């Protein structure tokens, strides 16, 4: 696929790295020649220096026969204009834009074909807000990822000493929680992926990913660790787009306090938010945190645009007694290094944004992709089409499929029915199939499985 990426910032660079490894023809445009040179030294791609929305620059990048344009510059306006130019001048089939400003997003009619012809709109702040909200709704989880309109979830949990299933083989799950159907998709032990078998024994500190219907999640979490009580008290640090959205989302169900260092911004937030207590101050001030009863705080969530400040304030909050701390980390390479120590959960905006983009790049009918483990692993929702003669998956049992190494099919959603997969489960046409790949290099093999041929023998 021929793809033009506009913007070589953290999202654009990470996306280019993901896509060049999958044999795509990538061109990236940015005004910063130094960053482009560094990318070209590392990756197999073309670079163009210039203004991303200018028609002559897009033509130079090959827009006349590009399959897709992904606009992720720091400017909403540049991204929107670039999509308009790609549509009007070059008739680019798929145009994706990152738009952050609520002023634009609150008017969806702007993004119709007759106005601003953007096929896919990405809002990183909303993605992060939704992600944090799902973690707060499921105490004790490291990740909660939705599939098939929230009918199925992939959940990551760290196993602890004392969990009833810790020290036992996976085949004993049905004895521990009878009547609850769950599939363990992958286990990470000291950063090494383990493909789950019935004889696999769960150890303390394992990161366990399992697939289940939402109603079954709490039962499985309680087998891996002591259940956290539902969260009540939340402190958010940073009143930017993410902090404000998060407070607005949570304030009617939780006791929310928001700390921002800018006095004028704090006043604006206090006027805009209904049930949130807004504090003007520095979250790295231990006295302020003590005054606000940090030791009784269930979640301390730092989401400023300064990742060092986020990390330090989280470490301080944890040392003063906060039950769980979450930090927004912009550099994806830091996420797995930091998470699990003093900081319970590290949140990567790039990972969330890239996940939302990948579904539009995948071949076959892939409707959802979650990028995991710094892009090394992926969870995918693909729709099975065709019949036994035209499809490699339809009409076949799971144990008959030629799945790539390290690939697990966790669940199938058939209409409104959730089917947790076992070796004898048969895939039917239009099933939504949830897969976990511990090694993304096999993604093209999975894509081929779900592509329909004229005939398949």
NORFEN-V997981 format. One record per backbone hydrogen bond with DSSP energy under -1.0 kcal/mol. NH is the residue of the N-H (numbers start at 1). CO is the residue of the C=O. Records with the same first field share a line. If there is no record, write none. Layout:
NH: CO  CO
//
This chain:
3: 25
4: 68
5: 27
6: 70
7: 29
13: 9
14: 10
15: 11
16: 12
17: 13
18: 14
19: 15
20: 16
22: 19
23: 20
24: 19
25: 1
27: 3
28: 46
29: 5
30: 48
36: 32
37: 33
38: 34
39: 35
40: 36
41: 37
42: 38
43: 39
45: 43
46: 26
48: 28
50: 30
54: 51
58: 54
59: 55
60: 56
61: 57
62: 59
63: 58
65: 62
67: 2
68: 2
69: 94
70: 4
71: 96
72: 6
79: 75
80: 76
81: 77
82: 78
83: 79
84: 80
85: 81
86: 82
87: 83
88: 84
89: 85
90: 85
92: 86
94: 67
96: 69
97: 120
98: 71
99: 122
104: 101
105: 101
106: 102
107: 104
110: 107
111: 108
112: 109
115: 112
116: 110
118: 116
119: 95
120: 95
122: 97
127: 123
128: 124
129: 125
130: 126
131: 127
132: 128
133: 129
134: 130
135: 131
136: 132
137: 133
141: 138
142: 156
143: 156
145: 154
147: 152
151: 148
152: 147
153: 212
154: 145
155: 210
156: 143
157: 208
159: 206
160: 224
163: 160
165: 223
166: 163
167: 202
168: 165
170: 200
171: 198
172: 169
173: 170
176: 172
177: 173
180: 177
183: 211
185: 209
186: 209
187: 194
188: 207
189: 192
192: 189
194: 187
200: 197
202: 168
205: 159
206: 203
207: 188
208: 157
209: 186
210: 155
211: 183
212: 153
216: 213
217: 214
220: 216
221: 217
222: 218
224: 221
225: 221
234: 255
235: 299
236: 257
237: 301
238: 259
244: 240
245: 241
246: 242
247: 243
248: 244
249: 245
250: 246
251: 247
253: 250
254: 250
255: 232
257: 234
258: 277
259: 236
260: 279
266: 262
267: 263
268: 264
269: 265
270: 266
271: 267
272: 268
273: 269
277: 256
279: 258
281: 260
285: 282
289: 285
290: 286
291: 287
292: 288
293: 290
294: 289
296: 293
297: 294
298: 233
299: 233
300: 324
301: 235
302: 326
303: 237
310: 306
311: 307
312: 308
313: 309
314: 310
315: 311
316: 312
317: 313
318: 314
319: 315
320: 316
321: 318
322: 317
323: 297
326: 300
327: 345
328: 302
329: 347
334: 331
338: 334
339: 335
340: 343
341: 338
345: 325
347: 327
352: 348
353: 349
354: 350
355: 351
356: 352
357: 353
358: 354
360: 357
361: 358
362: 358
366: 364
367: 381
368: 381
370: 379
372: 377
376: 373
377: 372
378: 437
379: 370
380: 435
381: 368
382: 433
383: 365
384: 431
391: 387
395: 427
396: 393
398: 425
399: 423
400: 397
401: 398
403: 401
407: 404
408: 436
410: 434
411: 434
412: 419
413: 432
414: 417
417: 414
419: 412
421: 410
425: 422
427: 396
430: 384
431: 428
432: 413
433: 382
434: 411
435: 380
436: 408
437: 378
438: 406
440: 376
442: 439
443: 440
446: 442
447: 443
448: 444
449: 445
450: 446
451: 448
453: 390
456: 389
//
